[in-house]
């Protein structure tokens, strides 16, 4: 989940060896149409990048800055039909990730069951090498506005980190209706070195780095899709 083509590593020779742990390390140009590269670990979440103001309930946020007409119009657009007076007086938003699916052209969506523990037993899914796919999910927001909701996904193969994806989803108001978001389409690597088992960690976080769902799982890349 989340193999991004690295177009800026064309200067890496095929089957390059590791020379410096601070550099991008190319495994092989046979891994994909460009290359599947290992990058040095980033900080999982950089603390203090965003200055968060004092937290307020939804009603307090709506009633603040009433003299700013443009800001009030933006708030009205964001909140839509939310009844401010009926929302609980709580500071913390509630975000529930309700479904996850893998979408690939010409195939039925592959629905992925979400375990309560966040730890998936066994191989969660299988992807075909060189195939186009996207991750689609639905979620619900309650209690308060969630600001800067984002998706992160880190992938390892034989203990080496081979990809890290970060996707900003956005800011959402509480409502009964479900939200749907689809991560931009990607392509799995191909070739004998790309096939095999991978481990991954997926997180859904907000601007406060509050984690609403963390998933730890394994998946396979094979010559073909797993037969149903």
PyMOL commands that set and color helices and strands:
alter all, ss='L'
color gray80, all
select helices_A, chain A and resi 58-63+69-79+84-86
alter helices_A, ss='H'
color red, helices_A
select strands_A, chain A and resi 25-28+36-38+94-103+110-112+119-128+132-142+146-157+160-172+179-182+186-187+196-205+211-222
alter strands_A, ss='S'
color yellow, strands_A
deselect
rebuild
show_as cartoon
